[in-house]
């Protein structure tokens, strides 16, 4: 069997199983038919069938349980978006500003959505995160990675409070690449940590007041600061390795 033919049959498997899920024949949590029956139904041999199943497993659509067959996953948004995060992480620095621009578009609207529905418990949790940052900054020699961990937790909490799992997953998929740029700024730009903390406080105030317009604007101003930093860096400089 040639590579082209095999590739074509693998695509048939991927599209065929996808269609079974879309039309409701297979649902989240269902076990796939045995290999022989599925291969016959899709009109493919064992090799391409296994390749297609493997591809869908990488995509987070299927999971193979040792000794128990292959199942459709819960089709959770964060799981399905994970491969996109991998692709984003492979982008070189020349496209960093594009990624940050997309992140800004998503997170400004996330802040507005969260402001309209955020709970008192979530506001308290966000305040606790920022208090940890304040304690770190008060020491005079802050751990930059600890600050970034708090930054990630703060933004993740806002995304969760949108009530939109797809938006939350998209924001999460972009975080790996942008974390490296934020850490770079934290280490190399004097006053960046304090400025970021002040911006986070302004965002939280808008959220606590349930003011979507102000939350949107505060988030945009915060994220523009990182974009401005990236535009100011000399060509050839690279951020530190991502430890997350």
Protein Blocks (a to p, Z undefined) as FASTA:
>chain_A
ZZklmmmmmmmmmmmmmmmmmnomacghiacddfklmmmmnopafklmmmmmmmmmmnom
accdehiapaddehiaklmmmmmmmmmmmpcfklmmmmmmmmmmmmmmmmmmmmmmpcfk
lmmmmmmmmmmmmmmmmnopacfklmmmmmmmmmmmmmmmnopaklmmmmmmmmmmmmmm
mmmmmmmmghklmmmmmmmmmmmmmmmnopaklmmmmmmmmmmmmmmmmmmpcghiacdd
dfZZ
